[in-house]
Amino acid sequence: MSIDDAWRAAFADFDNSGVDKSIDGLFTPTGSGLGSYDDPEFREAVLRIVEERLEEETERRAWRRGSEVF
């Protein structure tokens, strides 16, 4: 029996009838989800992070360009 066959057999035998599939009681943090994108402070923070990373990447590429050896 291959490992794939053993996995398939174990998966087929798995009994999930006792698993609670309800969504009651799930914790959803406030400020999460699509509503956060409308928050101006959130948008500013994301833009600031993107600009910082872009600047770092630009500096890194400029340094690599100047240090190439042919």
C-alpha positions as CSV (number, residue, x, y, z in Angstrom):
1,M,0.0,0.0,0.0
2,S,1.4,3.4,-1.0
3,I,1.5,6.3,1.4
4,D,-1.2,8.0,-0.8
5,D,-3.5,5.0,-0.4
6,A,-2.9,4.9,3.4
7,W,-3.7,8.7,3.6
8,R,-6.9,8.3,1.5
9,A,-8.0,5.4,3.7
10,A,-7.3,7.3,6.9
11,F,-9.2,10.3,5.5
12,A,-12.2,8.2,4.5
13,D,-12.4,6.7,7.9
14,F,-12.2,10.0,9.8
15,D,-15.4,10.7,11.6
16,N,-16.2,14.4,12.0
17,S,-19.8,14.0,13.2
18,G,-18.8,15.4,16.7
19,V,-17.2,18.6,15.3
20,D,-19.2,21.8,16.0
21,K,-19.6,23.5,12.7
22,S,-21.6,26.4,14.0
23,I,-20.3,30.0,13.8
24,D,-21.8,31.0,17.1
25,G,-19.2,32.3,19.5
26,L,-16.5,33.0,16.9
27,F,-14.4,36.0,17.9
28,T,-14.2,38.7,15.4
29,P,-11.9,41.5,16.4
30,T,-13.2,45.0,16.0
31,G,-11.7,47.1,13.3
32,S,-10.9,44.0,11.2
33,G,-12.3,43.1,7.8
34,L,-13.3,45.3,4.9
35,G,-14.5,48.1,7.2
36,S,-10.9,48.9,8.2
37,Y,-10.1,50.0,4.6
38,D,-12.4,52.9,5.0
39,D,-10.6,54.1,8.1
40,P,-8.4,57.1,7.1
41,E,-5.8,56.4,9.8
42,F,-5.5,52.8,8.6
43,R,-5.1,53.9,5.0
44,E,-2.4,56.5,6.0
45,A,-0.5,53.8,8.0
46,V,-0.6,51.4,5.1
47,L,0.6,54.1,2.7
48,R,3.4,55.1,5.0
49,I,4.6,51.5,5.3
50,V,4.5,51.0,1.5
51,E,6.4,54.2,0.9
52,E,9.1,53.2,3.5
53,R,9.5,49.8,1.9
54,L,9.7,51.3,-1.6
55,E,12.3,53.7,-0.5
56,E,14.4,50.9,1.1
57,E,14.1,48.8,-2.0
58,T,15.1,51.7,-4.2
59,E,18.2,52.3,-2.0
60,R,19.1,48.6,-2.0
61,R,18.9,48.4,-5.8
62,A,21.0,51.5,-6.2
63,W,23.6,50.1,-3.9
64,R,23.7,46.8,-5.8
65,R,24.0,48.6,-9.2
66,G,27.0,50.5,-7.9
67,S,28.8,47.4,-6.6
68,E,28.6,45.2,-9.6
69,V,31.9,43.6,-10.8
70,F,32.4,42.7,-14.4
